Amino acid sequence: MRISRARVRRPWRLAAEVSALLIAVVVAFPLYWMVLSAFKPAGEIESAEPRPWTAAPSLDSFRRVFEQQEFGRYFLNSLIVAGAVVIASALIAFLAATAVTRFRFRFRTTLLIMFLVAQMVPVEALTIPLFFLMRDFGQLNTLGSLILPHIAFSLPFAIWMLRGFVKAVPEALEEAACLDGASRARFLWQMLFPLVFPGLVATSVFSFISTWNDFLFAKSFIISDTSQSTLPMALLVFYNPDEPDWGGVMAGSTVMTIPVLVFFVLVQRRLVSGLGGAVKD
């Protein structure tokens, strides 16, 4: 009986594995083409018959990227903005998720619904109002004009996700900690925070990616002071409508992707448990 079941399930398992492999190839192909184009010489990139390989890899595109005068400054600005957003949104979301989960207060359900509504509003629809808001606060042409909006857009998703992690921690654990003499602050940071840390990592990944790859806010809020620009803006240097430098664009995009890959490698174990909601009693 067990053998017959294994024989029946094997074709479905094989089909699922093949489908997953095909999806992985489709998803990874643009990344492969980007890296390949970054190493191709200019003649092959502009060829009318593109090939999925190159016989003469070249570092000329990367050389042009790193020879750009402000590239290091743009890279540092992106690190500052993404780091500030990840840390601030994680801490605020943790405290907010704890408040809406552990405490009973008026309009709590309304507040949670507002978080969902905030997720439904397109970013493009709020760019112009945010521009005038940053102008009135005197934040245009500063990194603050990029940090504050990204924190605001990261919080609703982070709070909703962390709410499930906080709720999964039994209240009996908090009661036992209080009986042992632990204050609420000590329970919050020494017991609850480590338990929901996988969720914090998962939400931080989404915050980091959306902030690191942001072009809309950087283009809208950094108008004249190019020293406050981020890496996505550096790609515009290589894009000329008449003669675009596709090798420089692809090399710059490849360099931009490296910090994201490094971030994933560092948090991959926590990310898997975070997405799976791995909080145990």
NORSULNOR-V29449 format. One record per run of one state. SS is the DSSP state (a for helix, b for strand, c for the rest). FROM is the first residue (numbers start at 1). LEN is the number of residues. Records with the same first field share a line. If there is no record, write none. Layout:
SS=FROM-LEN + FROM-LEN
This chain:
c=1-1 + 40-2 + 46-14 + 67-4 + 103-5 + 121-2 + 137-7 + 169-2 + 180-4 + 213-3 + 222-4 + 229-2 + 239-7 + 276-6
a=2-38 + 42-4 + 60-7 + 71-32 + 108-13 + 123-14 + 144-25 + 171-9 + 184-29 + 216-6 + 226-3 + 231-8 + 246-30
